[in-house]
Amino acid sequence: MERMEQEIRNCLDVLKKGGIILYPTDTVWGIGCDATNADAVDKVFQLKKREESKALICLVSNFKMLEQYVEEVPEMAYDILKYAKNPTTVIYDKPIRIAENLVGNDDTLGIRVVRDSFCSDLIKKLKRPLVSTSANISGQPTPQSFDQISPQILKGVDYVVNLQRSKKSPKPSAIIKLSNDGQVSVIRK
């Protein structure tokens, strides 16, 4: 527990200065930053060599935080998230108080309420959502474990979390798009 607390402190030092981290999530290893800091979000896009038109997702610690960053959370979202067996990212209309370069061209943002204790504690202490994108260069395969992460990514972040490095994560989260008009689309199972 003490080691996890130290890793959270190390991450907070980097994140509050606009840095980017490599960290274990409730799915695959992720590259992250403060989701309200546009300069930090730019660093993530540059590291991944990703077009800004390809949106990133962010993580929140609970429903209360979700409600602070989405203008209107559809009622259906609570049921989907409550009963989902696997980590599920929901794409919401009209995100608010978030870095503009994180928001999709269609004014949407994918957000996942995390269940992982490290991520949840880190986000609670940061008091802001955390960007989460797979730890790979855009177009390359998503690493399923820490040892599959490329040296380019490892060298390109400001801090690498020293926890859960032996964990294997076969796949990223499911993604569901929930429009405020009631439309539901499954993007990734």
VOKOLRO-331623 format. One record per residue: z, x, y of N, C-alpha, C in turn. Coordinates in nm, 3 decimals, m for minus. Atoms other than C-alpha are relative to their C-alpha. Layout:
! VOKOLRO-331623
(node (Z,X,Y),(Z,X,Y),(Z,X,Y))
...
END
This chain:
! VOKOLRO-331623
(node (0.000,0.082,m0.119),(0.000,0.000,0.000),(0.000,0.087,0.126))
(node (m0.007,m0.089,m0.116),(0.085,0.285,0.236),(m0.135,0.065,0.028))
(node (0.133,m0.060,m0.016),(m0.256,0.444,0.173),(m0.096,m0.099,0.066))
(node (0.086,0.101,m0.060),(m0.430,0.117,0.257),(0.031,m0.015,0.148))
(node (m0.039,0.010,m0.142),(m0.232,0.093,0.582),(m0.055,0.117,0.080))
(node (0.052,m0.118,m0.069),(m0.334,0.448,0.674),(m0.152,m0.012,0.018))
(node (0.147,0.018,m0.010),(m0.702,0.370,0.601),(m0.033,m0.104,0.107))
(node (0.022,0.101,m0.103),(m0.678,0.059,0.820),(0.020,0.062,0.138))
(node (m0.024,m0.066,m0.130),(m0.529,0.267,1.105),(m0.117,0.092,0.035))
(node (0.113,m0.090,m0.024),(m0.806,0.526,1.067),(m0.124,m0.079,0.044))
(node (0.115,0.086,m0.035),(m1.071,0.251,1.078),(0.015,m0.057,0.141))
(node (m0.023,0.059,m0.132),(m0.914,0.086,1.383),(m0.024,0.101,0.111))
(node (0.024,m0.106,m0.100),(m0.919,0.418,1.573),(m0.149,0.014,0.028))
(node (0.146,m0.017,m0.013),(m1.294,0.450,1.509),(m0.064,m0.125,0.060))
(node (0.062,0.125,m0.044),(m1.385,0.083,1.560),(0.028,m0.030,0.148))
(node (m0.037,0.028,m0.139),(m1.198,0.052,1.892),(m0.072,0.092,0.098))
(node (0.075,m0.094,m0.085),(m1.395,0.352,2.025),(m0.151,m0.026,m0.010))
(node (0.143,0.030,0.013),(m1.728,0.187,1.933),(m0.069,0.073,m0.113))
(node (0.057,m0.072,0.113),(m1.776,0.385,1.614),(m0.038,m0.092,m0.115))
(node (0.037,0.077,0.119),(m1.915,0.276,1.278),(0.066,0.061,m0.124))
(node (m0.071,m0.041,0.121),(m1.746,0.289,0.940),(m0.081,m0.038,m0.125))
(node (0.053,0.033,0.132),(m1.847,0.285,0.574),(0.122,m0.046,m0.079))
(node (m0.121,0.056,0.059),(m1.609,0.060,0.384),(m0.030,m0.094,m0.116))
(node (0.018,0.092,0.111),(m1.559,m0.140,0.063),(0.024,m0.144,0.049))
(node (m0.017,0.141,m0.037),(m1.606,m0.516,0.108),(0.029,m0.080,m0.127))
(node (m0.020,0.085,0.118),(m1.557,m0.812,m0.124),(m0.127,m0.006,m0.085))
(node (0.123,m0.012,0.080),(m1.914,m0.739,m0.244),(m0.035,0.148,m0.010))
(node (0.045,m0.140,0.005),(m2.101,m0.409,m0.197),(0.064,0.081,0.113))
(node (m0.047,m0.084,m0.110),(m2.003,m0.110,0.021),(m0.080,m0.037,0.124))
(node (0.066,0.043,m0.123),(m2.081,m0.193,0.383),(0.012,0.101,0.112))
(node (m0.007,m0.072,m0.126),(m2.160,m0.026,0.710),(0.051,m0.102,0.100))
(node (m0.059,0.098,m0.091),(m1.949,m0.189,0.978),(0.034,0.054,0.136))
(node (m0.044,m0.030,m0.135),(m1.854,m0.198,1.342),(0.059,m0.126,0.060))
(node (m0.051,0.114,m0.073),(m1.687,m0.427,1.593),(m0.119,m0.089,0.035))
(node (0.113,0.092,m0.018),(m1.916,m0.732,1.598),(m0.014,m0.051,0.143))
(node (0.012,0.041,m0.140),(m1.848,m0.787,1.969),(m0.050,0.115,0.088))
(node (0.041,m0.119,m0.073),(m1.964,m0.437,2.071),(m0.150,0.027,m0.024))
(node (0.146,m0.012,0.016),(m2.344,m0.432,2.130),(m0.044,0.144,m0.023))
(node (0.038,m0.141,0.020),(m2.360,m0.050,2.151),(0.027,0.044,m0.144))
(node (m0.033,m0.033,0.140),(m2.187,m0.017,1.813),(m0.099,m0.067,m0.095))
(node (0.099,0.071,0.083),(m2.423,m0.279,1.664),(m0.133,0.077,0.003))
(node (0.122,m0.082,m0.012),(m2.716,m0.069,1.797),(0.006,0.122,m0.092))
(node (m0.016,m0.118,0.086),(m2.578,0.235,1.612),(m0.026,m0.037,m0.147))
(node (0.021,0.044,0.139),(m2.578,0.036,1.286),(m0.150,m0.021,m0.025))
(node (0.145,0.020,0.013),(m2.942,m0.072,1.339),(m0.072,0.135,m0.010))
(node (0.065,m0.132,0.001),(m3.040,0.291,1.412),(0.025,0.073,m0.131))
(node (m0.033,m0.068,0.126),(m2.858,0.430,1.107),(m0.078,m0.060,m0.116))
(node (0.071,0.067,0.109),(m3.017,0.172,0.877),(m0.153,0.004,0.017))
(node (0.143,0.003,m0.033),(m3.358,0.216,1.048),(m0.053,m0.144,m0.019))
(node (0.028,0.142,0.019),(m3.363,m0.162,1.062),(m0.048,m0.062,0.131))
(node (0.048,0.071,m0.118),(m3.560,m0.379,1.301),(0.109,m0.095,0.048))
(node (m0.103,0.090,m0.053),(m3.334,m0.575,1.534),(m0.029,m0.146,m0.031))
(node (0.032,0.140,0.033),(m3.520,m0.891,1.437),(0.057,m0.039,m0.136))
(node (m0.063,0.029,0.129),(m3.362,m0.860,1.089),(0.150,m0.001,0.022))
(node (m0.141,0.017,m0.037),(m3.014,m0.995,1.151),(0.095,0.066,m0.099))
(node (m0.111,m0.049,0.081),(m2.692,m0.844,1.023),(0.099,m0.115,m0.015))
(node (m0.104,0.103,0.012),(m2.393,m1.047,0.905),(0.131,0.057,0.051))
(node (m0.132,m0.050,m0.032),(m2.032,m1.027,1.005),(0.105,m0.071,m0.085))
(node (m0.111,0.049,0.081),(m1.701,m1.084,0.835),(0.114,m0.044,0.091))
(node (m0.120,0.047,m0.068),(m1.401,m1.283,0.955),(0.111,m0.012,m0.104))
(node (m0.113,m0.001,0.093),(m1.052,m1.298,0.805),(0.041,m0.138,m0.049))
(node (m0.043,0.135,0.039),(m1.004,m1.676,0.794),(m0.079,m0.106,0.077))
(node (0.072,0.110,m0.067),(m1.129,m2.019,0.906),(0.029,m0.005,0.150))
(node (m0.036,0.003,m0.142),(m0.942,m1.996,1.235),(m0.087,0.098,0.079))
(node (0.085,m0.099,m0.068),(m1.131,m1.679,1.329),(m0.145,m0.046,m0.001))
(node (0.137,0.053,0.007),(m1.459,m1.837,1.212),(m0.025,m0.096,0.115))
(node (0.014,0.103,m0.105),(m1.402,m2.125,1.454),(m0.005,0.059,0.141))
(node (0.003,m0.066,m0.131),(m1.357,m1.878,1.743),(m0.136,0.060,0.032))
(node (0.128,m0.069,m0.020),(m1.707,m1.733,1.693),(m0.122,m0.085,m0.031))
(node (0.111,0.094,0.023),(m1.919,m2.039,1.609),(0.029,m0.123,0.085))
(node (m0.019,0.114,m0.090),(m1.971,m2.318,1.862),(0.048,m0.125,m0.074))
(node (m0.038,0.118,0.078),(m1.949,m2.588,1.594),(m0.019,0.030,m0.149))
(node (0.007,m0.025,0.145),(m1.864,m2.525,1.227),(m0.021,m0.134,m0.070))
(node (0.022,0.126,0.070),(m2.021,m2.803,1.017),(0.109,m0.024,m0.105))
(node (m0.105,0.034,0.096),(m1.763,m2.986,0.802),(m0.033,0.050,m0.141))
(node (0.042,m0.040,0.134),(m1.967,m2.905,0.492),(0.033,0.147,m0.029))
(node (m0.029,m0.143,0.020),(m1.899,m2.532,0.545),(0.135,0.020,m0.066))
(node (m0.135,m0.016,0.057),(m1.530,m2.574,0.464),(0.001,m0.030,m0.150))
(node (0.007,0.034,0.143),(m1.607,m2.743,0.130),(m0.074,0.108,m0.078))
(node (0.078,m0.104,0.069),(m1.872,m2.488,0.036),(0.085,0.125,m0.021))
(node (m0.078,m0.123,0.008),(m1.641,m2.197,0.112),(0.126,m0.016,m0.085))
(node (m0.122,0.024,0.078),(m1.333,m2.353,m0.046),(m0.029,0.005,m0.150))
(node (0.030,0.011,0.144),(m1.509,m2.412,m0.379),(m0.092,0.109,m0.053))
(node (0.090,m0.107,0.046),(m1.741,m2.110,m0.392),(0.076,0.097,m0.091))
(node (m0.063,m0.094,0.092),(m1.659,m1.891,m0.691),(m0.026,0.144,0.042))
(node (0.039,m0.136,m0.041),(m1.840,m1.588,m0.547),(m0.001,0.010,0.152))
(node (0.008,m0.017,m0.145),(m1.840,m1.438,m0.197),(m0.127,m0.066,0.055))
(node (0.111,0.077,m0.054),(m2.061,m1.660,0.017),(m0.007,0.016,0.152))
(node (0.026,m0.012,m0.142),(m2.211,m1.591,0.358),(m0.072,m0.126,0.044))
(node (0.064,0.120,m0.053),(m2.301,m1.895,0.565),(m0.065,0.036,0.133))
(node (0.070,m0.021,m0.126),(m2.561,m1.880,0.842),(0.025,m0.124,0.086))
(node (m0.038,0.108,m0.091),(m2.437,m2.089,1.135),(m0.089,m0.001,0.123))
(node (0.066,0.014,m0.130),(m2.612,m2.222,1.445),(0.099,0.036,0.110))
(node (m0.074,m0.021,m0.126),(m2.492,m2.114,1.789),(0.129,0.083,m0.012))
(node (m0.118,m0.087,m0.003),(m2.258,m1.816,1.739),(0.039,0.026,0.146))
(node (m0.050,m0.026,m0.136),(m2.042,m1.739,2.044),(0.092,0.123,0.000))
(node (m0.090,m0.116,m0.019),(m1.845,m1.440,2.181),(m0.030,0.115,m0.095))
(node (0.041,m0.103,0.094),(m2.042,m1.199,1.964),(m0.105,0.086,0.069))
(node (0.103,m0.086,m0.060),(m2.269,m0.904,2.051),(m0.136,m0.070,m0.010))
(node (0.128,0.072,m0.002),(m2.606,m1.053,2.154),(m0.101,0.054,m0.099))
(node (0.097,m0.060,0.092),(m2.802,m0.806,1.940),(0.035,m0.024,m0.147))
(node (m0.039,0.038,0.136),(m2.621,m0.940,1.633),(m0.052,m0.140,m0.033))
(node (0.043,0.138,0.015),(m2.749,m1.294,1.688),(m0.150,m0.005,m0.029))
(node (0.140,0.014,0.037),(m3.079,m1.394,1.522),(m0.083,m0.063,0.112))
(node (0.092,0.057,m0.100),(m3.386,m1.493,1.728),(0.012,m0.151,0.007))
(node (m0.014,0.146,0.004),(m3.319,m1.853,1.622),(0.142,m0.047,0.037))
(node (m0.137,0.029,m0.043),(m2.962,m1.839,1.766),(0.091,m0.037,m0.118))
(node (m0.085,0.017,0.118),(m2.795,m1.811,1.424),(0.068,0.132,m0.033))
(node (m0.070,m0.119,0.047),(m2.554,m1.569,1.261),(0.062,m0.029,m0.136))
(node (m0.064,0.009,0.131),(m2.444,m1.513,0.902),(0.142,0.053,0.009))
(node (m0.141,m0.039,m0.003),(m2.066,m1.502,0.869),(0.063,m0.029,m0.136))
(node (m0.071,0.021,0.126),(m1.851,m1.457,0.559),(0.150,0.011,0.025))
(node (m0.146,m0.006,m0.001),(m1.480,m1.536,0.533),(0.037,0.084,m0.122))
(node (m0.027,m0.093,0.110),(m1.360,m1.242,0.324),(0.125,m0.037,m0.079))
(node (m0.116,0.021,0.088),(m1.122,m1.260,0.032),(0.066,0.133,m0.038))
(node (m0.050,m0.134,0.032),(m1.075,m0.883,m0.008),(0.116,0.035,0.092))
(node (m0.119,m0.023,m0.081),(m0.728,m0.779,0.110),(m0.020,0.112,0.103))
(node (0.024,m0.108,m0.096),(m0.840,m0.450,0.272),(m0.081,m0.052,0.119))
(node (0.085,0.053,m0.108),(m1.119,m0.621,0.471),(0.075,m0.100,0.086))
(node (m0.072,0.104,m0.072),(m0.904,m0.916,0.565),(0.105,0.061,0.093))
(node (m0.103,m0.064,m0.082),(m0.617,m0.696,0.688),(m0.061,0.078,0.116))
(node (0.068,m0.077,m0.104),(m0.855,m0.470,0.881),(m0.049,m0.093,0.112))
(node (0.054,0.095,m0.098),(m1.021,m0.767,1.054),(0.113,m0.065,0.080))
(node (m0.114,0.060,m0.071),(m0.685,m0.928,1.137),(0.056,0.096,0.104))
(node (m0.056,m0.099,m0.095),(m0.563,m0.606,1.300),(m0.100,0.034,0.111))
(node (0.103,m0.024,m0.103),(m0.895,m0.553,1.484),(m0.005,m0.119,0.096))
(node (0.002,0.126,m0.076),(m0.868,m0.916,1.604),(m0.140,m0.041,0.043))
(node (0.140,0.034,m0.026),(m1.248,m0.942,1.600),(m0.077,0.006,m0.132))
(node (0.082,m0.010,0.121),(m1.522,m0.994,1.340),(m0.052,0.143,m0.018))
(node (0.050,m0.132,0.038),(m1.657,m0.689,1.162),(m0.142,m0.016,m0.053))
(node (0.136,0.001,0.055),(m2.028,m0.625,1.106),(0.008,0.048,m0.144))
(node (0.009,m0.045,0.138),(m2.112,m0.590,0.739),(m0.146,m0.004,m0.042))
(node (0.136,m0.010,0.051),(m2.447,m0.468,0.614),(0.002,0.103,m0.111))
(node (m0.003,m0.090,0.116),(m2.524,m0.294,0.287),(m0.023,0.145,0.043))
(node (m0.002,m0.141,m0.035),(m2.484,0.084,0.290),(m0.126,0.072,m0.047))
(node (0.127,m0.062,0.037),(m2.852,0.176,0.261),(m0.094,m0.002,0.121))
(node (0.106,0.004,m0.100),(m3.154,0.255,0.475),(m0.082,m0.125,m0.031))
(node (0.077,0.124,0.017),(m3.356,m0.064,0.530),(m0.118,0.023,m0.094))
(node (0.110,m0.011,0.097),(m3.600,m0.120,0.243),(0.038,0.074,m0.127))
(node (m0.047,m0.071,0.120),(m3.406,0.101,m0.002),(0.089,m0.095,m0.081))
(node (m0.087,0.086,0.081),(m3.209,m0.050,m0.294),(0.145,0.001,0.052))
(node (m0.141,0.010,m0.039),(m2.855,m0.172,m0.220),(0.084,0.078,m0.100))
(node (m0.086,m0.074,0.094),(m2.603,0.076,m0.368),(0.101,m0.094,m0.066))
(node (m0.094,0.084,0.073),(m2.392,m0.087,m0.638),(0.135,0.067,m0.016))
(node (m0.128,m0.071,0.003),(m2.120,0.177,m0.614),(m0.004,0.110,0.105))
(node (m0.011,m0.102,m0.104),(m1.996,0.444,m0.374),(m0.089,0.120,m0.029))
(node (0.077,m0.120,0.032),(m2.168,0.727,m0.562),(m0.151,m0.018,0.012))
(node (0.143,0.024,m0.021),(m2.509,0.564,m0.506),(m0.039,m0.001,0.149))
(node (0.027,0.001,m0.145),(m2.477,0.579,m0.125),(m0.063,0.132,0.040))
(node (0.075,m0.120,m0.037),(m2.724,0.824,0.027),(0.078,0.090,0.096))
(node (m0.065,m0.095,m0.093),(m2.606,1.141,0.207),(m0.031,m0.035,0.146))
(node (0.039,0.036,m0.136),(m2.794,1.017,0.515),(0.095,m0.106,0.058))
(node (m0.095,0.103,m0.044),(m2.566,0.710,0.535),(0.139,0.061,0.015))
(node (m0.133,m0.061,m0.005),(m2.251,0.910,0.455),(0.018,0.086,0.125))
(node (m0.009,m0.087,m0.119),(m2.329,1.159,0.736),(m0.017,m0.079,0.129))
(node (0.032,0.075,m0.121),(m2.440,0.888,0.979),(0.111,m0.089,0.053))
(node (m0.111,0.084,m0.047),(m2.112,0.695,0.999),(0.110,0.089,0.059))
(node (m0.109,m0.076,m0.063),(m1.805,0.798,1.197),(0.122,0.013,m0.090))
(node (m0.114,m0.007,0.091),(m1.558,0.729,0.916),(m0.036,m0.064,m0.133))
(node (0.020,0.054,0.135),(m1.572,0.674,0.539),(0.137,m0.033,m0.058))
(node (m0.127,0.044,0.056),(m1.288,0.471,0.389),(0.020,0.063,m0.138))
(node (m0.031,m0.066,0.126),(m1.116,0.649,0.102),(0.080,m0.094,m0.091))
(node (m0.059,0.098,0.091),(m1.039,0.345,m0.115),(m0.110,m0.056,m0.089))
(node (0.090,0.075,0.090),(m1.204,0.168,m0.411),(m0.133,0.071,m0.027))
(node (0.127,m0.071,0.016),(m1.465,0.441,m0.457),(m0.059,m0.013,m0.141))
(node (0.053,0.016,0.136),(m1.494,0.375,m0.832),(m0.045,m0.143,m0.029))
(node (0.036,0.143,0.018),(m1.551,m0.001,m0.785),(m0.152,m0.017,m0.009))
(node (0.143,0.034,0.015),(m1.888,m0.135,m0.903),(m0.021,m0.142,0.050))
(node (0.033,0.132,m0.052),(m2.043,m0.428,m0.718),(m0.146,m0.028,m0.029))
(node (0.138,0.020,0.041),(m2.355,m0.558,m0.888),(m0.088,m0.071,0.103))
(node (0.088,0.071,m0.092),(m2.470,m0.781,m0.603),(0.069,m0.039,0.130))
(node (m0.053,0.047,m0.127),(m2.429,m0.885,m0.241),(0.039,m0.147,m0.008))
(node (m0.046,0.140,m0.001),(m2.296,m1.226,m0.138),(m0.117,m0.098,m0.010))
(node (0.096,0.110,m0.009),(m2.474,m1.556,m0.178),(m0.016,m0.030,0.150))
(node (0.021,0.036,m0.141),(m2.628,m1.673,0.152),(m0.053,m0.144,0.007))
(node (0.037,0.140,m0.020),(m2.649,m2.038,0.259),(m0.017,m0.024,0.149))
(node (0.022,0.035,m0.142),(m2.796,m2.164,0.588),(0.041,m0.145,0.020))
(node (m0.048,0.135,m0.032),(m2.614,m2.466,0.734),(m0.037,m0.030,0.144))
(node (0.038,0.036,m0.136),(m2.783,m2.621,1.035),(0.090,m0.111,0.051))
(node (m0.084,0.105,m0.058),(m2.590,m2.841,1.275),(m0.057,m0.139,m0.020))
(node (0.060,0.131,0.025),(m2.838,m3.120,1.197),(0.017,m0.045,m0.144))
(node (m0.031,0.040,0.137),(m2.712,m3.129,0.837),(m0.088,0.062,m0.107))
(node (0.087,m0.063,0.101),(m2.988,m2.926,0.668),(0.073,0.118,m0.066))
(node (m0.060,m0.109,0.077),(m2.874,m2.689,0.392),(m0.112,0.072,m0.075))
(node (0.100,m0.079,0.072),(m3.088,m2.405,0.255),(0.071,0.114,m0.070))
(node (m0.056,m0.117,0.072),(m2.994,m2.151,m0.013),(m0.099,0.114,0.022))
(node (0.082,m0.116,m0.032),(m3.129,m1.815,0.106),(0.005,0.102,m0.115))
(node (m0.018,m0.095,0.110),(m2.985,m1.594,m0.171),(0.111,m0.052,m0.088))
(node (m0.104,0.048,0.094),(m2.797,m1.703,m0.485),(0.090,0.112,m0.044))
END
